Amino acid sequence: MPGRPPLTRLDLDMNRGFDALAQELILLRPTVAAFASYIWSQPLAVALAGALKAAFPEVCIIFGGPEASFGAPDLLQNHPWIDLVIKGEGEVTFEEVLLRVLAREDCAGIPGVVRRLGPPSAPPPPSGSRSPSSTEQGAPTWVMEPDRPPIQTLDSIPSPFQSGLYGKGHGFTYYESTRGCPYRCAYCLSSVLGPLRSFSLDRVKADLDWFFASDFTQVRFADRTFNQDPARAAAIIEHILRGNTRQIGFHFELKADTLDERLIDLLGEAPPDLFHLEIGVQSTHHPTLAAVDRRSDLSRLRENVIRLRERTRCHVHLDLLAGLPQEDLPAFRRTLDDAFRMRPSTIQVGLVKVLKGTALATAARRGDLAHAPQPPYAVVRTRWLDPAEVVRIQDIGKLVEGIHNPGRFSASLAFLIREAYNNSPSSFYEALADFWRKSGRPFYQFGPEAVAEGLRTFVAAQPEVTDQHRRAFEALLAHEARLAQKVPSGPPGPRPAFPAPTRSPTWRLAPGLRIFWYPTDPLALLATSTAQVPPQERPRSWAASCHPAPVVYQYETDLSRPPRTIALDLPLRERLVLAFIDLDLAPESFSAAAQLVGQGETPPQEWTQALDVVKEKGFVWNVQRLPKSSRSAGG
């Protein structure tokens, strides 16, 4: 960057492991190494900094970021290889520090700095400015300079993107269009990071234009409440809709109860999944919201989440935060049920983290809750939840994440929850979590086959699930499992013993079609659910579907395209015609074959008409018109 010290910015993937990252840093032989410290990265960052200091004792090690800002004394006291910590916003402070260090000058007097003076053995100092701490012998060890005020004119900060620090970019990036927060939620670090300030719209639009031409695939706005200024949010969305020709994904955190009509309408103009909307519900328990000073109109929040789902094609994600004050297990269950009733795309259940510097940390010191002493400081016990209940909530959250959120078995789960668990998702997931743990199943492997097997075994062991419900559920589960396959496979299913064909077939299924039989028609069950049949009428509707029925699946045969399996939405008679053709039955035998699957006596001309329809749709080919080389080829 012109006029500033040269530096190299590294995005290091923690999954590469300590050795690989340490080797990369050592080979750079830096003069100064600065680490941005967060709850998820600080332990590894501290270890890497120690290795770098051991290799090059003269290197200056600097830490900054939220985790370091509120734990600077502990960092210096416990890790002698760290030379200096930058508190709060770092752009101005870091530049001043870097110029001093490169000029071999002392960093005394730079606001926002906590710097080492001697051996790191002193206790944390009292709050105040430039108060040197001492060892028991009186020797100073570090000094805390006065805090630097928040930057008021954010446009004075050069854009790291337009300045070239990110090259052309890759993958995803975080982006700030505002800093600070007008709210004071007790658990959130943003509540203590200064007032809400904004980059100018011109600056934000210029950065967006840069993103449109970059190689990033997603931009995640780090604004704590993107729609705090509705007009500004609308202007940003409009700019994205006009200029985002590469369809880069954008992520926003919204306060749903303050959404206005204009913003919902604009979001409704976006193509599917262009916008990922994260909405922090946290809890629907009023005493809990009051205890953490979170202001939320829950009725308005529910209405707007449902409107987003009905009127837009955005991905709507709800965050729940368990372990907050005043919320016991029954209150958490109600919160989870409330979240499901809003019908979001996905739900995340997380445990609250007791972050340094927040009001919740004060509550922890009072004994209202206890948390792990190391990052990420997740709650392990509260006055309202015992440790076993905390683990149970974690288990429920993992199952919601791994089984509900992918959406592979949405119809099966909705059916089971409605019919066997009194429409209470929390009751279902709590029972499932108990089964999952007792049966030794891992809470991190949620491939479709493992989930289907686990759900099937769970339902078989539940006495409250009737045989009728179980059969219907298993049909839906097997159907949705096939939809998750690249090419539908498995046993053909319980089809009746039809008469053997008496002559060579005339028709053959078109390529890319496969047929599987079910003892209960899953498509009829889906239609019953969609039609919102009254509970008293459902058994009669199920009885109508409790005959063997085929489902016709179509899969992608062009290997240059992404694999996809769908179920053809066809009337039962057309599905039966295709199934009979698949079994090489002659058209004149269709009527008799249909009686074996509960269809009653049907005039032959109706089956002829159904055959004509599937021919017109291109689902069958005349064998006599095919080249000889393909007459025996599989579909």
N, C-alpha and C positions, 0 to 999 in steps of 0.2 A: 504494500500500500504506500503510495508516495508520501514522503515526509515522516514515515514511521519506521520503527525498527523492523528488520525482516524476521518473519516467523513462519513456521510450518504448522498447519492445523491438521491434527490426526483424528480421524473417526475410527476408534479401535473397537472391534467386536469382542465383547467379553467372552463369548463362546469359544474363541480361539485358545483360551487358557493362558495361565501365567507365563509359562516358558516362552511361547511364541511371541507374546506381547513384550516381554522383557528384552528378548533378543532384538526385536525391531527398534525399541527405544535406545538400547545400548549402541547399536550400529549407527544411529544418528549423531552420537557424541554431542548432545546439546550443551549450550552454555547455561540456559535457563529451561526448566521444565515446569509447566504450569498445568495443574489438573483441575478440571471442573468436577465437583464432588456432590453426588446425590446419594440418597439412601441405598440405592441398588448398586452403586459403583464405588463407594468410598473404601470398603475393605480391600478390594483389588487394587484401587488406585494407590492406597497407602503402601501395599506390598510392592507394587511396581516402582514407586518413588524410592523405597528403601533399597531395592536392587540397583537402581540408577545411581544413588548416592554412594553405594558401596563400590561401584565400578568407577565412578568419577567423583571423588570427594569434593572437588571444587564446584560442581554443578549447583546452581541455586534452585531449590525446590519450593514452589509456590502452590498453595491450595486456595480454591475459591468455590463459589456455588453455595446453595442453601444448606447443605449438611455441614460444610466447613464454617459457614458464617455464624451459625449458632453453637458451634462446638470448638471454636478456635483455641481456647485455653487447653482443653483436653488433647487436642491434636498435637500442640506443641509440647505439652508435658509428657505425653505417652510415646511420641515418635520423634526422636532427636534428629532424624534426617530431614524433617520439614523445617524450612528456614522462615517461612512467612505465610500468613493467611490474609486473604483479602475478604473483607466483610461487605455484604450487600451488593449493590450493582457495581460491576467491576470494570466497565469500559474505561472510565477516566482514571480510576485508581491503578488499574493494571498498566496503562501506558506510562504513568508517572513512575511506578515501581520499575518497570522494564528499563526506562531511560536511566534511572539511578543505578540499577544493578550493572548495566552494560558500561556505565561510566565509572564503575567501582566506587560509587558513593553510597553513604548510609541512607536508609529509608526513613530516618527520623522525621516526624512532622507531616507525613503523608496521611491525610484523613482516610479512614476506612481500612487501616492496616493493623494487624497484630503481629509483632515481629519479635524474633528471638534475641535475647541478650546474653544468655548463658545456659548452663545445664538445665534441662527440662524437668525440674523437680518441685516447682512451686505449685501450690494449690491455685484454683481459679481466683482471679482478682475480684474485688467488689466492682460493681458497675461504676463507671466514671471515665474520665478521659486522661490518658497518659499517666496512669497509676502503675508504676513499676512493681512487679511482684518480687518476692524474695524467697530464697531458701531458708531453712531454719537457721543458717549461719549469717543470713542477712545479705547474701550476694544476689543481685538482680538476675532474673532469668528471662523475662519477656516483658514487653510493654504494649498496652492497647492504646492506639491513637484514637482521637475523636472520630465518631461516625461521620461518614460523608452523606450529605443530604441526597435524597433521590434526584435523579436527573429530571428536570422539568421540561426541557425542550428535547424530546426524544429524537427529532429529526437531526439533531446535532451529532448523533451517532451514525457513522458511515454504515451503509448497508453491507453486511458481510457477504451477501449474495452478489450484488452488483459490483462489489470490490474484488471479486475473484477468489475469495477464500474457499469457496465450495466447488471451484471448477465449473463443470457442466452439471454436477450433481448426479446422484444415483439413488434408487430406492425411495425412501421417504425422508422428510425433514420436518422439524418443528419451526414455527414461525410466530413471532409476536407482532400483533398490530396494536396492542395495548399492554400496559404494565399496571400492577396493583389491582385492587379490588375494592368496591364500595361496601362490601359485606364483611361481617366479622364472625364468620363461622368458627367455633372454638377449635375444630380439628384441622383447620386448613392453614398452611403457611402463608398463603396469599393475604390472609387477614392482617398480617403484621409486616407486609412488604411495601407499605406506603400507599398513598391515595391513587385512585385510578387516573392514569395518564395515557394519552393516545399519540401514535404516530399520525402524521397528517394523511388525509385520504390520497393526496397526490403521491406521497412516498409509498403508501401501501399499493396503489395501483401500479406504480413503476416496478415494485418488487414482484407483483403478480405477473406483469408482462414478462419479467425475466423468467419466472417459473414456467410460463407457457412455452418458452423457447428452450427450456432446460431439459435434462434427462431425468428429472425427478418424476416419479409416478404417483406420489401422494404428498400433500402438504397438510400438516396438522397444526392448525391454529392453537397456540398455547394460551390465548385469551381466556381468562377464567369465566367470563360471561360475554360471549360474542355479541349477543343482542342487547347489551346494556343500553346502547344508543341505537334504537331501531332504525332510524334513517341512515345512519352510518353503515349498519349491518346490511341494509337493503342495497346501498350503493356498492358495497363489496360483492354481494351476490350477483347483482346485475353485471358488474365488470367481468366476473368469472363466466357467467352465462354467455356473454358476447365474445370473449376473447379466448376461451379455453378450448381451442380446436383439437388439441391432443387428448382431451378428456382426462386430464389429470384429476385424481380424486382429492377431495378436500374434507377435512375433519374439523368440526366446530363443537364447542361446548356451549349449550344453550340453557337459559333459565326458562323452562317451558311455561310457567305461569304468567310470564310477561310477554309472550309471543303475540304479535299483532297480525291482523288479516293480511296486510301487504306482504310481510315476510313469508307467511305460509303460502300465499299465492305464488311468490317468486320461487320458493323451494319446489313448488308443484310443477314448475316449468322444466326442471332438471331431468335429464335421462336417468334411468335406473342406477342407483348406487353411486352416482357422482358425488353426492354429499353424504358423509357419515356424521350423524347428529348424536352427540353424547349428552345425556340429560341426567343430572344428579338428583335423584329422588332421596337417596340416603335412608330415610325412614318416613313412614306415614303415621308414626306414633307421636301425637301432639306433645306430650310431656318431654319426649326426647328432643324434638325440634326446639322447644323452648330452652331446654338445658344447654344446648350447644349454640344458642343464639342464631338459629337458622330460620329466616323468614320465608315462608312458602305458602301460597294459596293452593292447598291440595286439590280442591275441586276444580279450579282453573287448570292446574297442572294435568289432571287426568283428562279433562276435555281436550286440551291442546295436543297431548300425546296421541290420543285417538284421532284427532283431526289430521295430524301429520301422517299417520298411517293410512288414513282413508283418502287424503287429498294429494299426497306426494308419493314419489317412488324412492325416497331417501331411506337409508338404513338408519333406524331409530334404536339407539342403545340406551338402556337405563342402568344407572349405577345405584346399588344399595350398599350401605355401609353399616355393618353389624358391629356390635360391641360398644356402641355409644351409650352415654349415661341414660338411665331410666328405661332402657329397652331390655326386657327379659325375653325368654324364649317364646311365650305366646304372642308378645308384641311383634317379634321378628316374623313369626308365622303370618300374622295379619299383613305386615308390610310386604312379604313375598307374594301373598295372594293378591294384594292390591296391585302390585307391579304386573303380574300376569294378566289381570283384568284390563290393563291398558293396552294389551296386545302389541308390545314392542317387537322389533326384529330380534333383539337379543337382550339378555339380562346378565349383569355381573354382580355377584355377591362377594364383597371384599370385607376383610376385617379392618377396622380403623387402625391406623398407625399413629402412635403418639409422638409427633414430631417436635423436636426441640424448638423452643420459642413460641409455641402455641398455647392457648388457654387450656387445652386438654392436658398439656404437660403439668400444669398447675393442679388439675383435678387428679392426675396420677399421684402427685406428691401428697395430696390429701388422703389417698388410699381408696378413691372411688374406683380405680381400675389399676391393673398391673399389666406390664408389657415386657416383651423380651428386651434384654439390655443392649443387644446389638442390632444394627440395621436389619430389617426395616422397622423395628420397634412395634411389631404387631401385638395387639392386646391378647393376653392369655387368660384373663380372669377379670370380672368386674363385680361390683356389689349386686348386680342383677343377673349375672351369668356365671355359673361355676365352670371350671376348666373343661369338664366333659361336654357341657353344652356349647362351649366355644368350638371345640373340635367337631361336634355334630353340625354346627352351622357351616364350618369350613367344608365338611363332607358334602353337605347339601349344595353349597356353592360350586364345588368341583363338578358335581353331577349336572347341575343346571348348565354350566359352561360346556361340558363335554357331550351331553346327551340332548339337551333342549336346543342350545344355540345353533348347532350346525343345521338344524331343520330337516334332517334326513327322515326322522320318524314323527313328524309333527302330527299327522292324522292319527297314528296309533296311540301316541301319548295323550292327545286331546280326548280320544274316545275313552281310554282307560280312566283318566282323571275325572271325566264327566260321569261315567257310568258306575265306577267302582269306588271313587274317592270323594263323592259328594261335591264335585267341581272345585276341589281344594288342591291346587298344585303343591302347597306346602305339606299337606298330609301325605301325598304321594311321594314327593322327593325325600321326606324324612323317613318314610318306610323303606324306600329304595336305598337310602344311605345306610340305614341299619343293616339291610341285607347285604349290600356291597361290602361293608367292612367285615361282617361276620363270616362271609363266604371267602374272604381273602382276595377279593378282586382289586386290582390296582386302580387308583384314582387318577391315573395319567394316561391310560391307554384306552382311547375311545374310537377306534376304527369301527366301521359299520358292522363288520362281522362280530366283533367282540361285544358291541352294544346289543345287537339283536339277540345273541346267545344269552347275555346277562338278563335282558328284559324277559325273554321267554322263560328262563329258569325262575326268575323272581315271581312272575305271575302264577306259574304252576305251584308255587309254595304258599300263595296267599289264600287263606280260607275265605276271606271276604269277597273274592272274585268268583262269581258263579261260572258254571260250565259254559253257559251261553255266552257270557262276556268273554271268557277265555278263548273260545273258538273264534269269535269275531275279532278279538284282538290279535290272535295269531295269524289270521288271514290278512289283516291290515299290515302287520309287522313284516310278514313274508313279502307282501306286495311292495312295501316301501324299501325293503332290503334289496329287491331286484332293481328298483329305480336308482339305487346308489351304485349299481355295477356298471362297468363300461359296456359289457355285453351281458344281458340277463342270462343266468345259468342256474343249475341245480336240477333236482328231480322234476319231472313234468307235472307232478301233483296227482291227487286222487281222482282221476277221470273214470267214468263208468266203463264197463266192459262192453264196448260197442261191437256189433257184428263185423267180422273180417271183410275187407273189400273183395268183391267178386270179379273185378276187372281192373285194367290199368287206369290210373288216374287221368282225368282230362285237365285238371287245374292244379297249379302249384303256387304256394305262397311266394310273394315277391321277396327278393333279397332284403335282409335287414329286419325281418319279422320273426318273432318267436312267441310261442303260446305256452302258457302254464295254467294248470287247473287248480281251483281252490274249492274246499268243501263249503265255504261261505263266500258269496260274491263280494270282494272288497270294494268294487266300484259302486255297488248298490249301497254298501255301508257308508261310503263317502258321500253319496247323494243324500242319504238319510241325514247325515250330520250337517251337510250344507243347507238342507232345507229346514233345519231347526224344527224337526218333528217333535211335538209335545211328548214329555216323558211317558205318559200313559199309552201313547201310540207306538212307541219304539219297538216293543216286543213284536207287535204285528208286522212292522216294517222289516225287522230282522227275519221273521219267519218266512217272509217272501223272498229273502236272499239266501236262505239256508238250503239251497240245492247246489250241487256241483256246478261251477261256472268257470269259463275260461277268461283270461285276460290276455290281450294281444299287446306285446311290447315291440317297439320299434327302436333300433339302435343304429348308430352312425356307422356306415360301411366305408366311408371315404376317409382313409387314414391321414389325409392332409388336414382334416378338421378335428376339432376337439371331440373326444368321445362323449356321447350323451345317450341316455336311455329314457324313453317316455312310454307311457301307457296310452294307447289309442282310445279316445273318448268315443266309443261306438255303442249303439244300442245292443242289448244282449243278443238279439237275433242275428245281427251281423257278426258279432264275436263268435257265435256258435257256428255260423257258416264257415268262417275262416278256420275254426278248430276242426270241423268235419273235413275240410279240404286237407288240413295238415295230417289227418289220419287216413287220407286216401279214400274217404267214403264218397260214393257216387251221389250226385244231386237228388236222384229219385229216392234215396234212403234217408235224406235229411229229416223228414217229418217223423219217421219212426225213431231215429236216433234222438231227436229232441225230447221224445216222451220219456226217455231214460234219465233225463235231467229235470224232470218235473214241469215240462212245458205244455203238457196236455196235447190233445190232437189238434193239429194245425193243417189247413189246406195246403197241398203241395205248391200251389201257385204263389203262396206267400213266401215260401223258401226260394222259389225261382226269382221273385222280385228282389229278395235280399241278396241273392247271388249276383244279380245284375248291378246292384248298388256297389258292392265291394269290387266288382270288375271295373266300374266307372271310376272308382277312387284309386285304382291302380294297385290294389293290395293282392291281386292274384294274376297269374299269367297262364295262358293256354299252353299246355305242354306240347301239343302237336305243332305249334308255331315256333317253338324254340329250336335253335340249332342243336343238332344231335349231341355236340360236345357238352352242352349245358343242361340237357334234360335230366341227368343224374346228379347234378351239382346240388349241394345243400343250400338252404336259405340263409 
